[in-house]
Amino acid sequence: MTALPPSASADSEPSALSAGGLTASMQALLQSQFGGAPRPVAPPAATPQVPEPQTGDEWPLAARALIDSLIRENIRLKADIKALSEQVALAEQHADHDVLTPTLNRRAFLRDLGRAMGDSRRYGDPACLIYLDLDGFKAINDTYGHAAGDKALIHIAERLNANVREGDSVGRLGGDEFAILLRHADLSVARTKAQKLEAELNIATFEHQGLYLRVGGSFGVRAYEGQASAEEWIAEADAAMFLVKKSSR
């Protein structure tokens, strides 16, 4: 057994450790026994730092911020949907209504006729169509200009709307031709309605540049009797109107 050198005694050994975890005497002993420079000893691995847990207030604050953001986004989306719905409703209204008068255009009026025909076939509900062609409209256009003609058309449309029920439909079929769909009305009721409208148009006036002008009309009435299409029904009412206009000349 090799004796320890005096410098390696326990009384004189410093207590400090080297960076490798060995005292200076331990390193000298290893060098004397095995020779060569002492092998470097790797420092102990660093203990991984464990993050401190979040306090109880941090997560609720983050969650509250996220919820507030989602609420604001939801409000914005609802406002966008409302605006788009209003735009769609306005576009549909423009698509169904005449560009000049407060009536349905021909396409929308034909759609209403088709629905009324379906109800008549399915439930036996009576329905009648009144066809109106204006008298003297060309003379107003030629004498006072197209602005006066436009006022005449608007005037007629307003008078028709004021004299029909809520469930009825008024449409401008083109030019100075209008039509009225009377639901739940038989031929007798429709003829009486046409006579009253004719009398009212003959006395009602509209103003144009200080002048009070009048425009009348001829009416034809046709009940729904199983016509194959809305166009056929309109053609029959138009023919009835033509007979009335011809007989009044």
C-alpha positions as CSV (number, residue, x, y, z in Angstrom):
1,M,0.0,0.0,0.0
2,T,1.4,3.4,-1.0
3,A,1.8,5.9,1.8
4,L,0.3,9.2,1.3
5,P,2.7,12.1,1.0
6,P,2.7,14.6,3.9
7,S,0.9,17.1,1.7
8,A,-2.0,14.7,1.4
9,S,-2.7,14.3,5.1
10,A,-6.1,15.1,6.3
11,D,-4.9,17.9,8.6
12,S,-3.2,19.9,5.8
13,E,-5.7,19.2,2.9
14,P,-7.7,22.2,1.9
15,S,-11.4,21.7,1.8
16,A,-12.0,23.5,-1.5
17,L,-12.9,21.3,-4.5
18,S,-11.8,21.9,-8.0
19,A,-14.2,22.7,-10.8
20,G,-14.2,19.0,-11.6
21,G,-15.3,18.0,-8.1
22,L,-11.8,16.7,-6.9
23,T,-9.4,18.3,-4.4
24,A,-5.9,19.2,-5.5
25,S,-4.4,16.3,-3.5
26,M,-6.8,13.8,-5.2
27,Q,-5.6,15.0,-8.6
28,A,-2.0,14.7,-7.5
29,L,-2.5,11.1,-6.3
30,L,-4.2,10.1,-9.5
31,Q,-1.3,11.6,-11.4
32,S,1.3,9.7,-9.4
33,Q,-0.5,6.4,-9.8
34,F,-1.5,6.6,-13.4
35,G,0.8,9.3,-14.8
36,G,-0.1,12.0,-17.3
37,A,-2.2,15.0,-16.8
38,P,-5.4,14.4,-15.0
39,R,-8.4,13.8,-17.2
40,P,-10.8,16.7,-17.2
41,V,-14.0,15.8,-15.4
42,A,-17.2,17.1,-17.0
43,P,-19.1,19.4,-14.7
44,P,-22.3,18.1,-13.4
45,A,-25.3,18.6,-15.7
46,A,-27.3,21.6,-15.0
47,T,-30.6,20.9,-13.4
48,P,-33.4,22.0,-15.8
49,Q,-35.3,25.0,-14.7
50,V,-38.9,24.3,-14.2
51,P,-41.1,27.3,-15.0
52,E,-43.0,28.7,-12.1
53,P,-46.7,28.0,-12.4
54,Q,-48.8,31.0,-13.5
55,T,-50.7,32.8,-10.8
56,G,-54.4,32.4,-10.5
57,D,-55.1,35.8,-12.2
58,E,-53.1,35.4,-15.5
59,W,-55.3,32.7,-17.2
60,P,-58.6,34.4,-16.4
61,L,-57.3,37.7,-17.8
62,A,-56.2,36.0,-21.0
63,A,-59.5,34.1,-21.3
64,R,-61.5,37.3,-20.7
65,A,-59.6,39.1,-23.4
66,L,-60.3,36.3,-25.9
67,I,-64.0,36.3,-25.0
68,D,-64.2,40.1,-25.4
69,S,-62.6,39.7,-28.8
70,L,-65.1,37.0,-29.9
71,I,-68.0,39.1,-28.7
72,R,-66.8,42.1,-30.7
73,E,-66.4,39.9,-33.8
74,N,-69.8,38.4,-33.3
75,I,-71.4,41.9,-33.1
76,R,-69.5,43.0,-36.3
77,L,-70.7,39.8,-38.2
78,K,-74.3,40.4,-37.1
79,A,-74.1,44.0,-38.4
80,D,-72.7,42.8,-41.7
81,I,-75.4,40.1,-42.1
82,K,-78.1,42.7,-41.4
83,A,-76.7,45.1,-44.0
84,L,-76.5,42.3,-46.6
85,S,-80.0,41.2,-45.8
86,E,-81.3,44.8,-46.4
87,Q,-79.4,45.0,-49.6
88,V,-80.9,41.7,-50.8
89,A,-84.4,42.8,-49.8
90,L,-83.9,46.1,-51.7
91,A,-82.6,44.2,-54.8
92,E,-85.6,41.9,-54.7
93,Q,-87.9,44.8,-54.5
94,H,-86.3,46.5,-57.4
95,A,-86.4,43.3,-59.4
96,D,-90.2,42.9,-58.8
97,H,-91.3,46.5,-59.3
98,D,-91.8,48.7,-62.3
99,V,-89.1,51.2,-62.9
100,L,-91.5,54.1,-63.1
101,T,-94.8,53.4,-61.4
102,P,-95.6,51.9,-57.9
103,T,-96.7,48.6,-59.4
104,L,-95.3,45.2,-60.1
105,N,-93.4,44.7,-63.4
106,R,-94.6,42.2,-65.9
107,R,-92.4,39.4,-64.7
108,A,-93.5,39.7,-61.1
109,F,-97.2,40.1,-62.1
110,L,-97.0,36.9,-64.2
111,R,-95.6,35.1,-61.1
112,D,-98.6,36.3,-59.0
113,L,-100.9,35.1,-61.8
114,G,-99.3,31.7,-61.7
115,R,-99.7,31.4,-58.0
116,A,-103.4,32.4,-58.2
117,M,-104.0,29.8,-60.9
118,G,-102.4,27.2,-58.7
119,D,-104.7,28.1,-55.8
120,S,-107.7,28.0,-58.1
121,R,-106.9,24.6,-59.3
122,R,-106.0,23.2,-55.9
123,Y,-108.7,24.8,-53.7
124,G,-111.3,26.0,-56.2
125,D,-110.7,29.7,-55.3
126,P,-112.2,32.1,-57.9
127,A,-109.9,34.7,-59.4
128,C,-110.4,37.3,-62.1
129,L,-108.1,39.5,-64.2
130,I,-108.9,43.1,-65.2
131,Y,-106.9,44.4,-68.2
132,L,-106.6,48.2,-68.7
133,D,-105.5,50.1,-71.7
134,L,-105.3,53.9,-71.3
135,D,-107.4,56.3,-73.5
136,G,-105.8,59.5,-74.6
137,F,-102.3,58.7,-73.4
138,K,-100.6,59.3,-76.7
139,A,-102.3,62.7,-77.0
140,I,-100.8,63.7,-73.6
141,N,-97.4,62.6,-74.6
142,D,-97.5,64.4,-78.0
143,T,-99.0,67.6,-76.6
144,Y,-97.2,68.0,-73.3
145,G,-94.2,65.8,-73.6
146,H,-92.9,62.6,-72.0
147,A,-92.7,64.2,-68.5
148,A,-96.4,64.6,-68.6
149,G,-96.8,61.1,-69.9
150,D,-94.8,59.7,-67.0
151,K,-97.0,61.7,-64.6
152,A,-100.1,60.2,-66.2
153,L,-98.8,56.6,-65.8
154,I,-97.9,57.3,-62.1
155,H,-101.3,58.8,-61.5
156,I,-103.1,55.8,-63.0
157,A,-101.0,53.4,-60.9
158,E,-101.8,55.3,-57.7
159,R,-105.5,55.2,-58.5
160,L,-105.5,51.5,-59.1
161,N,-103.5,50.8,-56.0
162,A,-105.9,52.8,-53.9
163,N,-108.9,50.8,-55.1
164,V,-107.8,47.2,-54.6
165,R,-107.6,45.0,-51.6
166,E,-104.4,44.0,-49.8
167,G,-104.3,40.6,-51.3
168,D,-104.8,41.8,-54.9
169,S,-102.0,42.6,-57.4
170,V,-101.5,45.6,-59.7
171,G,-99.0,45.3,-62.5
172,R,-97.8,47.4,-65.4
173,L,-97.5,45.1,-68.4
174,G,-95.8,47.6,-70.7
175,G,-96.3,51.0,-72.1
176,D,-99.8,52.3,-71.0
177,E,-101.2,48.8,-70.3
178,F,-102.0,47.7,-66.7
179,A,-103.6,44.7,-65.2
180,I,-105.3,43.9,-61.9
181,L,-105.5,40.4,-60.3
182,L,-108.5,40.0,-58.0
183,R,-108.2,37.0,-55.8
184,H,-111.3,35.4,-54.3
185,A,-113.5,37.4,-56.7
186,D,-116.0,36.0,-59.3
187,L,-116.8,37.6,-62.6
188,S,-119.7,39.7,-61.3
189,V,-117.4,41.3,-58.6
190,A,-114.6,41.9,-61.1
191,R,-117.0,43.6,-63.6
192,T,-118.3,45.9,-60.9
193,K,-114.8,46.8,-59.9
194,A,-113.8,47.6,-63.5
195,Q,-116.9,49.9,-63.8
196,K,-116.0,51.8,-60.7
197,L,-112.4,52.2,-61.8
198,E,-113.4,53.5,-65.2
199,A,-115.7,56.1,-63.6
200,E,-113.0,57.2,-61.2
201,L,-110.4,57.6,-64.0
202,N,-112.9,59.7,-66.0
203,I,-113.1,62.3,-63.2
204,A,-109.7,62.1,-61.6
205,T,-107.0,64.6,-62.7
206,F,-103.2,65.0,-62.2
207,E,-101.2,68.3,-62.3
208,H,-98.5,69.1,-64.8
209,Q,-97.0,72.6,-65.0
210,G,-100.0,74.2,-63.6
211,L,-102.4,72.3,-65.8
212,Y,-104.8,69.6,-64.6
213,L,-105.0,66.8,-67.0
214,R,-107.2,63.7,-67.3
215,V,-106.6,60.3,-68.8
216,G,-109.2,57.5,-69.0
217,G,-109.1,53.9,-69.9
218,S,-110.8,50.8,-71.3
219,F,-111.2,47.7,-69.2
220,G,-111.5,44.1,-70.1
221,V,-112.4,41.4,-67.6
222,R,-111.7,37.6,-67.7
223,A,-112.2,35.0,-65.0
224,Y,-109.8,32.1,-64.5
225,E,-111.4,29.1,-66.1
226,G,-108.5,26.7,-66.4
227,Q,-106.3,28.6,-68.8
228,A,-103.1,26.8,-69.6
229,S,-100.8,29.7,-68.7
230,A,-100.7,33.2,-67.3
231,E,-99.9,34.6,-70.7
232,E,-103.0,32.9,-72.2
233,W,-105.1,34.4,-69.4
234,I,-103.7,37.9,-70.1
235,A,-104.3,37.5,-73.8
236,E,-108.0,36.7,-73.2
237,A,-108.4,39.7,-70.9
238,D,-106.7,41.9,-73.5
239,A,-109.1,40.6,-76.2
240,A,-112.0,41.5,-73.9
241,M,-110.6,45.0,-73.4
242,F,-110.2,45.4,-77.1
243,L,-113.9,44.6,-77.7
244,V,-114.9,47.3,-75.0
245,K,-112.6,49.9,-76.6
246,K,-114.0,49.1,-80.1
247,S,-117.6,49.3,-79.0
248,S,-117.1,52.7,-77.3
249,R,-115.7,54.4,-80.5
